[in-house]
Amino acid sequence: CWSEYLTTRIEQNMVVSCTCPISECQAQPTTAFIFSIVSSEEIIAKYEKALLRGYVECCSNLTWCTNPQGCDQILLKDGLGYGAACSKCSWMSCFNCNFPEAHYPASCSHMSHMTCAKCNHGFCWRCLKPWRPTHKDYYNCSAMVSKAAWQEKRFQDYNERCTFHHHAREFATRLRNRVSSISEVPKIGTLTFVLDACKVLEQARKVLAYSCVYSYYNQDTESMDIVEQQTESLELHTNAL
C-alpha cells in the first residue's frame, strides 16, 4: 500500500508535500523511508528531481533557466544581472517578471503586450486575454486594475472550469446511453466495463464541477491545500479514463 501510494504521489509531482494516508495524521514520509519502500529506479529518479525542484522553489535567490527550448541549469539570481547569461545554454533571463527572457531596454510592463510570431495574435501576458479591445496599456489589464477586477477574473476562471466539467458529465451520460443501445444488439460482446466506466466518469465530473464551487468559496481556509491536491489527482485520473 505504501509503495503504491508513494509511487502515485511521485508520478503526480505531489510527493514533497504528501503526508500519511491516514487523514488525521500529518506525518510526512522521510527520504530514507521512501528509499526503503520504493524500489523502481525510474520512480526514485523522479523523486530526486522533485526534491531538487522543491529546494529551488524554496530558495528566493535560486531559479531555473527560462530557456523555452529546455535547460536544467539552476541560476543564482543575485549573481545574474541583465547582461549575464546561463553558463550552460547562454540564454538570458529576466527575474523581475514572468517573461521567459531578458528584455532590456524594454521594461517589464512593456512586455505585457505579446504577439504570436506565427499568427500575429496579440494578447496580454498578465491575464492571457486578447490585447484588444480591452487592453490600451499595461495598467488596463484586469489582473492589475483592482481587487474587484481580480475577484471577477477569479470567478470567471472557476466558473469556466465548473461549466466544462458539467458539459463533460453530459457527454459521459450521452456516451453511456449510446453504449447501452449498442450492447442490446445481438452478437455484440459484453460492454459492461465500458458502461461502468461511463458511470464513473459521470460521478467524477459531477464531483469535479462542484469542487470548483467549494474551492471558490473556501480559498482561504487551511484545508484547501489538501482539497486542491485531491481535486488535481481526481481530475488527472478522470481525464485519463
Backbone as CSV, one residue per row, in Angstrom:
resi,resn,N_x,N_y,N_z,CA_x,CA_y,CA_z,C_x,C_y,C_z
1,CYS,0.824,-1.203,0.000,0.000,0.000,0.000,0.866,1.265,0.000
2,TRP,1.885,1.256,0.847,2.785,2.422,0.892,3.497,2.611,-0.449
3,SER,3.928,1.512,-1.040,4.640,1.597,-2.317,3.767,2.225,-3.391
4,GLU,2.508,1.764,-3.479,1.582,2.314,-4.486,1.275,3.774,-4.190
5,TYR,1.082,4.078,-2.921,0.746,5.447,-2.518,1.882,6.401,-2.861
6,LEU,3.106,6.043,-2.485,4.256,6.917,-2.731,4.563,7.017,-4.224
7,THR,4.439,5.907,-4.932,4.694,5.927,-6.379,3.729,6.868,-7.084
8,THR,2.450,6.808,-6.697,1.436,7.694,-7.298,1.757,9.152,-7.002
9,ARG,2.119,9.445,-5.749,2.446,10.820,-5.368,3.668,11.328,-6.130
10,ILE,4.658,10.478,-6.328,5.862,10.878,-7.059,5.526,11.159,-8.516
11,GLU,4.731,10.294,-9.128,4.377,10.465,-10.541,3.521,11.707,-10.761
12,GLN,2.766,12.126,-9.726,1.913,13.306,-9.830,2.612,14.564,-9.321
13,ASN,3.913,14.467,-9.014,4.694,15.610,-8.507,4.102,16.187,-7.223
14,MET,3.573,15.318,-6.367,2.956,15.762,-5.117,3.635,15.142,-3.895
15,VAL,4.806,14.515,-4.103,5.427,13.768,-3.013,6.043,14.678,-1.958
16,VAL,6.512,15.864,-2.345,7.196,16.751,-1.401,6.269,17.187,-0.277
17,SER,4.990,17.371,-0.590,4.034,17.832,0.411,3.101,16.733,0.899
18,CYS,3.331,15.485,0.500,2.406,14.420,0.873,2.584,14.030,2.339
19,THR,1.519,13.574,2.931,1.524,13.140,4.327,1.033,11.700,4.414
20,CYS,0.977,11.192,5.620,0.476,9.839,5.869,-0.922,9.698,5.268
21,PRO,-1.229,8.544,4.652,-2.557,8.354,4.042,-3.707,8.478,5.028
22,ILE,-3.439,8.244,6.308,-4.499,8.403,7.306,-4.783,9.891,7.451
23,SER,-6.022,10.295,7.231,-6.378,11.714,7.125,-6.003,12.528,8.359
24,GLU,-6.127,11.944,9.562,-5.845,12.722,10.766,-4.367,12.760,11.124
25,CYS,-3.538,12.046,10.361,-2.092,12.037,10.639,-1.371,12.931,9.647
26,GLN,-0.625,13.903,10.143,0.063,14.868,9.286,1.551,14.556,9.124
27,ALA,1.987,13.371,9.566,3.401,12.999,9.446,3.788,12.869,7.980
28,GLN,4.982,13.364,7.636,5.470,13.282,6.267,6.530,12.194,6.157
29,PRO,6.465,11.363,5.128,7.468,10.305,4.958,8.847,10.902,4.688
30,THR,9.861,10.367,5.324,11.225,10.864,5.141,11.832,10.274,3.873
31,THR,12.937,10.882,3.448,13.633,10.380,2.260,14.106,8.951,2.472
32,ALA,14.650,8.679,3.654,15.130,7.322,3.953,13.998,6.313,3.883
33,PHE,12.827,6.704,4.397,11.673,5.813,4.368,11.230,5.543,2.935
34,ILE,11.197,6.589,2.115,10.789,6.435,0.716,11.753,5.524,-0.035
35,PHE,13.059,5.701,0.204,14.053,4.848,-0.447,13.898,3.383,-0.032
36,SER,13.460,3.166,1.192,13.301,1.791,1.676,12.029,1.136,1.140
37,ILE,11.074,1.939,0.689,9.796,1.416,0.209,9.766,1.277,-1.312
38,VAL,10.183,2.338,-2.002,10.115,2.364,-3.477,11.376,1.733,-4.060
39,SER,11.204,0.752,-4.919,12.348,0.022,-5.478,12.669,0.405,-6.922
40,SER,11.704,0.998,-7.613,11.918,1.345,-9.027,12.936,2.477,-9.165
41,GLU,13.973,2.249,-9.950,14.997,3.274,-10.168,14.413,4.482,-10.892
42,GLU,13.483,4.236,-11.801,12.851,5.338,-12.548,12.045,6.235,-11.610
43,ILE,11.294,5.622,-10.686,10.480,6.394,-9.747,11.382,7.145,-8.765
44,ILE,12.466,6.500,-8.326,13.408,7.155,-7.416,14.039,8.366,-8.092
45,ALA,14.361,8.236,-9.391,14.947,9.363,-10.133,13.951,10.525,-10.188
46,LYS,12.661,10.219,-10.382,11.631,11.269,-10.389,11.522,11.923,-9.013
47,TYR,11.659,11.112,-7.967,11.589,11.646,-6.600,12.750,12.606,-6.333
48,GLU,13.937,12.229,-6.760,15.105,13.086,-6.555,14.958,14.400,-7.316
49,LYS,14.359,14.330,-8.513,14.107,15.557,-9.264,13.088,16.431,-8.543
50,ALA,12.078,15.789,-7.936,11.057,16.536,-7.194,11.677,17.234,-5.988
51,LEU,12.606,16.558,-5.313,13.316,17.166,-4.181,14.101,18.391,-4.638
52,LEU,14.762,18.246,-5.782,15.557,19.361,-6.303,14.663,20.531,-6.673
53,ARG,13.532,20.245,-7.337,12.596,21.311,-7.693,12.081,22.015,-6.444
54,GLY,11.730,21.223,-5.433,11.226,21.806,-4.199,12.245,22.695,-3.528
55,TYR,13.523,22.279,-3.571,14.584,23.076,-2.960,14.756,24.408,-3.687
56,VAL,14.758,24.353,-5.025,14.923,25.576,-5.814,13.759,26.531,-5.574
57,GLU,12.535,25.988,-5.509,11.356,26.828,-5.294,11.353,27.478,-3.919
58,CYS,11.980,26.833,-2.946,12.019,27.377,-1.581,13.088,28.451,-1.416
59,CYS,14.037,28.499,-2.310,15.139,29.470,-2.206,14.825,30.675,-3.089
60,SER,14.639,31.815,-2.472,14.255,33.015,-3.219,15.350,33.488,-4.171
61,ASN,16.596,33.104,-3.908,17.703,33.561,-4.758,18.078,32.546,-5.831
62,LEU,17.321,31.451,-5.940,17.585,30.444,-6.961,16.418,30.351,-7.931
63,THR,16.699,30.003,-9.159,15.647,29.809,-10.157,16.181,28.924,-11.266
64,TRP,15.276,28.435,-12.103,15.682,27.630,-13.254,15.911,28.535,-14.455
65,CYS,16.766,28.130,-15.329,16.944,28.835,-16.597,15.612,28.806,-17.342
66,THR,15.237,29.925,-17.920,13.927,30.036,-18.574,13.974,29.769,-20.074
67,ASN,15.038,29.189,-20.559,15.148,28.877,-21.985,13.966,28.026,-22.430
68,PRO,13.128,28.515,-23.364,11.941,27.760,-23.779,12.282,26.459,-24.491
69,GLN,13.510,26.317,-24.961,13.930,25.086,-25.616,14.263,23.995,-24.605
70,GLY,14.354,24.403,-23.326,14.631,23.435,-22.274,16.058,23.506,-21.778
71,CYS,16.211,23.741,-20.492,17.542,23.770,-19.876,17.357,23.476,-18.390
72,ASP,18.152,22.559,-17.845,18.001,22.155,-16.450,18.992,22.854,-15.523
73,GLN,19.544,23.966,-15.991,20.523,24.685,-15.181,19.833,25.517,-14.102
74,ILE,20.393,25.489,-12.893,19.894,26.315,-11.790,20.733,27.590,-11.733
75,LEU,20.040,28.724,-11.670,20.732,30.012,-11.707,20.608,30.731,-10.371
76,LEU,21.641,31.474,-10.029,21.648,32.298,-8.825,21.241,33.703,-9.220
77,LYS,20.073,34.151,-8.746,19.559,35.460,-9.143,20.500,36.595,-8.763
78,ASP,21.068,36.513,-7.568,21.934,37.592,-7.087,23.149,37.800,-7.971
79,GLY,23.572,36.744,-8.641,24.771,36.856,-9.459,24.490,36.954,-10.936
80,LEU,23.227,37.106,-11.304,22.871,37.126,-12.721,22.113,38.405,-13.042
81,GLY,22.787,39.363,-13.599,22.150,40.623,-13.947,21.591,40.575,-15.346
82,TYR,21.186,41.749,-15.835,20.595,41.787,-17.170,21.594,41.402,-18.255
83,GLY,22.896,41.635,-17.992,23.878,41.379,-19.034,24.505,40.013,-18.970
84,ALA,24.144,39.180,-17.984,24.734,37.863,-17.833,23.850,36.802,-18.480
85,ALA,24.410,35.634,-18.690,23.664,34.572,-19.354,23.897,33.247,-18.653
86,CYS,23.044,32.288,-18.949,23.167,30.949,-18.385,24.498,30.338,-18.826
87,SER,25.229,29.777,-17.891,26.545,29.220,-18.198,26.463,27.952,-19.038
88,LYS,25.247,27.343,-19.093,25.104,26.091,-19.828,24.599,26.302,-21.252
89,CYS,23.555,27.159,-21.412,22.959,27.330,-22.748,23.057,28.756,-23.273
90,SER,23.596,29.677,-22.434,23.794,31.086,-22.810,22.503,31.878,-22.932
91,TRP,21.394,31.323,-22.466,20.114,32.039,-22.512,20.079,33.127,-21.448
92,MET,19.573,34.305,-21.821,19.476,35.418,-20.892,18.046,35.525,-20.366
93,SER,17.884,35.551,-19.041,16.570,35.516,-18.412,16.256,36.815,-17.692
94,CYS,14.952,37.045,-17.489,14.504,38.164,-16.665,13.896,37.595,-15.397
95,PHE,14.316,38.103,-14.239,13.823,37.596,-12.965,12.862,38.558,-12.288
96,ASN,12.494,39.625,-12.978,11.567,40.601,-12.402,10.134,40.400,-12.878
97,CYS,9.927,39.567,-13.894,8.584,39.304,-14.401,8.549,37.893,-14.955
98,ASN,7.391,37.494,-15.469,7.218,36.129,-15.963,7.630,35.948,-17.416
99,PHE,8.108,37.014,-18.036,8.556,36.884,-19.422,9.782,35.976,-19.466
100,PRO,9.833,35.026,-20.412,10.870,33.989,-20.364,12.292,34.437,-20.679
101,GLU,12.497,35.648,-21.184,13.858,36.063,-21.479,14.085,37.526,-21.114
102,ALA,15.355,37.906,-20.973,15.690,39.287,-20.658,15.235,40.192,-21.796
103,HIS,14.669,41.357,-21.458,14.068,42.208,-22.489,14.572,43.642,-22.417
104,TYR,15.699,43.871,-21.753,16.277,45.214,-21.684,16.554,45.725,-23.102
105,PRO,16.266,47.016,-23.416,15.893,48.102,-22.513,14.387,48.245,-22.260
106,ALA,13.556,47.386,-22.848,12.121,47.453,-22.579,11.860,47.077,-21.123
107,SER,10.923,47.779,-20.488,10.597,47.477,-19.098,9.695,46.251,-19.025
108,CYS,9.526,45.716,-17.830,8.656,44.555,-17.646,7.219,44.871,-18.035
109,SER,6.771,46.105,-17.758,5.401,46.484,-18.108,5.202,46.495,-19.617
110,HIS,6.248,46.858,-20.366,6.127,46.866,-21.824,5.885,45.467,-22.368
111,MET,6.402,44.460,-21.629,6.355,43.100,-22.146,5.014,42.423,-21.934
112,SER,4.043,43.135,-21.370,2.722,42.545,-21.182,2.006,42.346,-22.514
113,HIS,2.319,43.207,-23.483,1.673,43.087,-24.792,2.509,42.153,-25.659
114,MET,1.981,40.919,-25.862,2.706,39.919,-26.624,2.022,39.689,-27.969
115,THR,2.821,39.279,-28.960,2.283,38.965,-30.278,2.848,37.623,-30.730
116,CYS,1.962,36.716,-31.111,2.391,35.407,-31.575,3.142,35.549,-32.895
117,ALA,4.314,34.932,-32.976,5.136,35.049,-34.184,4.525,34.294,-35.362
118,LYS,3.629,33.355,-35.090,3.061,32.527,-36.153,1.786,33.119,-36.734
119,CYS,0.877,33.590,-35.853,-0.422,34.058,-36.345,-0.672,35.540,-36.065
120,ASN,0.297,36.210,-35.398,0.204,37.643,-35.082,-0.927,37.979,-34.112
121,HIS,-1.410,36.984,-33.368,-2.438,37.250,-32.358,-1.831,38.032,-31.202
122,GLY,-2.468,39.169,-30.854,-1.982,39.982,-29.749,-2.707,39.625,-28.468
123,PHE,-1.942,39.405,-27.390,-2.568,39.053,-26.118,-1.763,39.635,-24.958
124,CYS,-2.403,39.659,-23.801,-1.769,40.190,-22.593,-1.066,39.062,-21.849
125,TRP,0.207,39.270,-21.524,0.989,38.251,-20.834,0.499,38.052,-19.399
126,ARG,-0.117,39.087,-18.833,-0.569,39.004,-17.446,-1.819,38.134,-17.291
127,CYS,-2.842,38.381,-18.124,-4.112,37.667,-17.967,-4.397,36.710,-19.124
128,LEU,-3.525,36.744,-20.177,-3.618,35.847,-21.329,-4.851,36.077,-22.196
129,LYS,-5.544,37.205,-21.984,-6.705,37.537,-22.809,-6.257,38.380,-24.007
130,PRO,-7.085,38.446,-25.071,-6.729,39.263,-26.246,-6.408,40.704,-25.846
131,TRP,-5.404,41.292,-26.485,-4.983,42.648,-26.131,-6.045,43.677,-26.468
132,ARG,-6.694,43.504,-27.598,-7.758,44.428,-27.995,-9.114,43.740,-27.855
133,PRO,-10.154,44.510,-27.489,-10.164,45.965,-27.345,-9.985,46.443,-25.911
134,THR,-9.836,45.553,-24.944,-9.844,45.973,-23.536,-8.509,46.514,-23.056
135,HIS,-7.386,46.075,-23.653,-6.073,46.488,-23.179,-5.537,47.661,-24.011
136,LYS,-5.555,48.840,-23.411,-4.962,50.000,-24.070,-3.506,50.155,-23.636
137,ASP,-3.238,49.760,-22.407,-1.871,49.803,-21.903,-1.762,48.796,-20.769
138,TYR,-0.598,48.721,-20.177,-0.313,47.752,-19.124,-1.269,47.871,-17.954
139,TYR,-1.628,49.088,-17.571,-2.429,49.298,-16.374,-3.911,49.028,-16.591
140,ASN,-4.317,48.757,-17.836,-5.710,48.403,-18.089,-5.940,46.903,-18.006
141,CYS,-4.894,46.139,-17.725,-5.033,44.696,-17.599,-5.909,44.381,-16.393
142,SER,-6.860,43.448,-16.566,-7.767,43.119,-15.477,-7.035,42.540,-14.282
143,ALA,-5.830,42.012,-14.527,-5.055,41.452,-13.421,-4.416,42.542,-12.577
144,MET,-4.442,43.802,-13.065,-3.758,44.879,-12.364,-4.696,45.981,-11.879
145,VAL,-5.924,46.021,-12.379,-6.789,47.159,-12.104,-7.138,47.292,-10.633
146,SER,-7.735,46.276,-10.046,-8.174,46.370,-8.665,-8.461,44.995,-8.124
147,LYS,-8.690,44.928,-6.829,-9.032,43.661,-6.212,-10.367,43.156,-6.744
148,ALA,-11.289,44.091,-7.011,-12.592,43.708,-7.553,-12.438,43.043,-8.916
149,ALA,-11.563,43.597,-9.740,-11.330,43.021,-11.057,-10.683,41.645,-10.931
150,TRP,-9.773,41.523,-9.969,-9.129,40.232,-9.728,-10.152,39.193,-9.287
151,GLN,-11.070,39.607,-8.395,-12.111,38.699,-7.931,-13.013,38.276,-9.088
152,GLU,-13.298,39.206,-9.989,-14.140,38.891,-11.142,-13.457,37.863,-12.039
153,LYS,-12.168,38.066,-12.285,-11.432,37.119,-13.120,-11.358,35.747,-12.449
154,ARG,-11.169,35.763,-11.131,-11.111,34.511,-10.378,-12.438,33.763,-10.490
155,PHE,-13.542,34.505,-10.379,-14.865,33.887,-10.537,-15.016,33.298,-11.934
156,GLN,-14.590,34.035,-12.950,-14.712,33.553,-14.322,-13.920,32.268,-14.531
157,ASP,-12.711,32.211,-13.938,-11.872,31.021,-14.081,-12.551,29.801,-13.466
158,TYR,-13.059,29.966,-12.240,-13.725,28.840,-11.576,-15.017,28.476,-12.297
159,ASN,-15.732,29.485,-12.776,-16.988,29.237,-13.478,-16.755,28.469,-14.773
160,GLU,-15.687,28.818,-15.479,-15.360,28.117,-16.726,-15.013,26.659,-16.453
161,ARG,-14.242,26.426,-15.385,-13.893,25.050,-15.026,-15.131,24.259,-14.638
162,CYS,-16.000,24.886,-13.860,-17.232,24.226,-13.424,-18.106,23.880,-14.624
163,THR,-18.267,24.826,-15.534,-19.083,24.607,-16.732,-18.502,23.500,-17.595
164,PHE,-17.176,23.486,-17.723,-16.509,22.437,-18.522,-16.825,21.050,-17.968
165,HIS,-16.731,20.882,-16.645,-16.993,19.567,-16.050,-18.460,19.175,-16.187
166,HIS,-19.368,20.150,-16.129,-20.788,19.848,-16.339,-21.024,19.352,-17.763
167,HIS,-20.395,20.014,-18.740,-20.532,19.580,-20.129,-19.915,18.192,-20.322
168,ALA,-18.772,17.967,-19.678,-18.116,16.661,-19.785,-18.971,15.568,-19.153
169,ARG,-19.689,15.927,-18.091,-20.595,14.971,-17.456,-21.742,14.623,-18.404
170,GLU,-22.289,15.619,-19.107,-23.361,15.372,-20.072,-22.860,14.482,-21.217
171,PHE,-21.604,14.708,-21.615,-21.008,13.878,-22.669,-20.932,12.419,-22.211
172,ALA,-20.519,12.193,-20.942,-20.422,10.839,-20.412,-21.789,10.173,-20.357
173,THR,-22.816,10.953,-20.036,-24.176,10.418,-19.995,-24.634,9.999,-21.393
174,ARG,-24.383,10.851,-22.384,-24.760,10.516,-23.764,-23.991,9.287,-24.249
175,LEU,-22.720,9.223,-23.877,-21.899,8.089,-24.284,-22.428,6.796,-23.668
176,ARG,-22.815,6.855,-22.384,-23.361,5.669,-21.715,-24.651,5.215,-22.399
177,ASN,-25.496,6.168,-22.785,-26.749,5.817,-23.460,-26.486,5.164,-24.815
178,ARG,-25.494,5.675,-25.524,-25.157,5.094,-26.828,-24.616,3.682,-26.666
179,VAL,-23.746,3.491,-25.672,-23.175,2.158,-25.435,-24.268,1.187,-25.003
180,SER,-25.218,1.678,-24.210,-26.326,0.826,-23.763,-27.132,0.323,-24.946
181,SER,-27.381,1.211,-25.919,-28.152,0.803,-27.106,-27.366,-0.182,-27.962
182,ILE,-26.051,-0.003,-28.023,-25.222,-0.921,-28.811,-25.172,-2.296,-28.169
183,SER,-25.100,-2.317,-26.822,-24.974,-3.593,-26.112,-26.197,-4.479,-26.279
184,GLU,-27.315,-3.905,-26.712,-28.539,-4.684,-26.918,-28.562,-5.385,-28.267
185,VAL,-27.619,-5.018,-29.155,-27.558,-5.638,-30.477,-27.012,-7.061,-30.340
186,PRO,-27.638,-8.053,-30.985,-27.151,-9.443,-30.924,-25.719,-9.556,-31.452
187,LYS,-24.972,-10.514,-30.941,-23.606,-10.832,-31.346,-22.585,-9.792,-30.892
188,ILE,-23.016,-8.786,-30.158,-22.070,-7.820,-29.615,-21.573,-8.325,-28.263
189,GLY,-20.256,-8.327,-28.086,-19.697,-8.798,-26.832,-20.091,-7.906,-25.672
190,THR,-19.817,-8.382,-24.461,-20.204,-7.620,-23.271,-19.512,-6.267,-23.213
191,LEU,-20.270,-5.248,-22.907,-19.745,-3.881,-22.795,-19.932,-3.367,-21.372
192,THR,-19.978,-4.299,-20.432,-20.211,-3.933,-19.031,-19.136,-2.980,-18.524
193,PHE,-17.887,-3.267,-18.878,-16.797,-2.418,-18.404,-16.946,-0.985,-18.908
194,VAL,-17.319,-0.847,-20.195,-17.473,0.494,-20.771,-18.618,1.237,-20.087
195,LEU,-19.705,0.517,-19.827,-20.837,1.138,-19.136,-20.444,1.575,-17.730
196,ASP,-19.705,0.721,-17.026,-19.246,1.082,-15.674,-18.312,2.283,-15.728
197,ALA,-17.452,2.322,-16.754,-16.515,3.445,-16.899,-17.271,4.750,-17.128
198,CYS,-18.330,4.701,-17.930,-19.139,5.901,-18.186,-19.812,6.391,-16.912
199,LYS,-20.287,5.454,-16.094,-20.920,5.827,-14.832,-19.916,6.494,-13.898
200,VAL,-18.700,5.950,-13.870,-17.641,6.547,-13.045,-17.301,7.947,-13.550
201,LEU,-17.261,8.096,-14.874,-16.994,9.408,-15.462,-18.059,10.426,-15.058
202,GLU,-19.302,10.022,-15.124,-20.396,10.919,-14.738,-20.231,11.387,-13.297
203,GLN,-19.960,10.438,-12.411,-19.825,10.776,-10.996,-18.604,11.661,-10.752
204,ALA,-17.491,11.316,-11.411,-16.259,12.090,-11.218,-16.428,13.527,-11.717
205,ARG,-17.065,13.687,-12.881,-17.274,15.034,-13.426,-18.200,15.853,-12.525
206,LYS,-19.168,15.195,-11.931,-20.067,15.887,-11.013,-19.296,16.388,-9.799
207,VAL,-18.455,15.523,-9.243,-17.648,15.914,-8.077,-16.704,17.054,-8.439
208,LEU,-16.059,16.960,-9.605,-15.120,18.000,-10.032,-15.834,19.334,-10.248
209,ALA,-17.032,19.286,-10.811,-17.784,20.520,-11.060,-18.087,21.244,-9.750
210,TYR,-18.564,20.497,-8.774,-18.948,21.129,-7.511,-17.755,21.391,-6.602
211,SER,-16.630,20.724,-6.882,-15.422,21.066,-6.126,-14.928,22.456,-6.517
212,CYS,-15.242,22.878,-7.759,-14.904,24.245,-8.183,-15.664,25.260,-7.336
213,VAL,-16.939,24.974,-7.093,-17.753,25.859,-6.251,-17.195,25.891,-4.833
214,TYR,-16.870,24.709,-4.312,-16.331,24.618,-2.951,-15.018,25.389,-2.843
215,SER,-14.126,25.179,-3.816,-12.815,25.834,-3.778,-12.945,27.350,-3.882
216,TYR,-13.894,27.813,-4.682,-14.066,29.254,-4.857,-14.443,29.933,-3.539
217,TYR,-15.313,29.318,-2.760,-15.794,29.938,-1.529,-14.934,29.616,-0.302
218,ASN,-13.985,28.689,-0.447,-13.169,28.294,0.702,-11.677,28.439,0.413
219,GLN,-11.324,29.386,-0.442,-9.953,29.524,-0.899,-8.980,29.840,0.233
220,ASP,-9.416,30.515,1.257,-8.508,30.985,2.298,-8.423,30.055,3.505
221,THR,-9.125,28.939,3.481,-9.083,28.038,4.619,-7.829,27.174,4.570
222,GLU,-7.387,26.700,5.753,-6.138,25.955,5.846,-6.217,24.593,5.145
223,SER,-7.396,24.031,5.058,-7.542,22.696,4.473,-7.542,22.687,2.956
224,MET,-7.487,23.866,2.324,-7.627,23.928,0.876,-6.465,23.298,0.132
225,ASP,-5.261,23.272,0.727,-4.129,22.635,0.059,-4.417,21.162,-0.200
226,ILE,-4.967,20.492,0.809,-5.298,19.076,0.657,-6.418,18.897,-0.353
227,VAL,-7.428,19.770,-0.292,-8.557,19.676,-1.229,-8.080,19.872,-2.661
228,GLU,-7.224,20.856,-2.873,-6.711,21.120,-4.225,-5.891,19.936,-4.733
229,GLN,-5.103,19.316,-3.857,-4.323,18.149,-4.258,-5.230,16.993,-4.647
230,GLN,-6.257,16.764,-3.844,-7.185,15.677,-4.144,-7.953,15.947,-5.430
231,THR,-8.363,17.209,-5.631,-9.083,17.578,-6.851,-8.194,17.392,-8.072
232,GLU,-6.934,17.819,-7.957,-5.988,17.676,-9.071,-5.775,16.207,-9.406
233,SER,-5.656,15.374,-8.359,-5.474,13.939,-8.584,-6.689,13.321,-9.258
234,LEU,-7.895,13.692,-8.796,-9.125,13.170,-9.384,-9.256,13.598,-10.846
235,GLU,-8.923,14.862,-11.120,-9.037,15.356,-12.491,-8.056,14.651,-13.416
236,LEU,-6.853,14.375,-12.905,-5.835,13.683,-13.684,-6.318,12.292,-14.087
237,HIS,-6.867,11.553,-13.109,-7.326,10.196,-13.396,-8.607,10.204,-14.232
238,THR,-9.456,11.205,-14.027,-10.687,11.300,-14.818,-10.367,11.564,-16.273
239,ASN,-9.430,12.468,-16.528,-9.027,12.752,-17.910,-8.427,11.508,-18.570
240,ALA,-7.641,10.751,-17.782,-7.057,9.523,-18.323,-8.140,8.507,-18.683
241,LEU,-9.150,8.395,-17.800,-10.256,7.479,-18.062,-11.059,7.919,-19.284
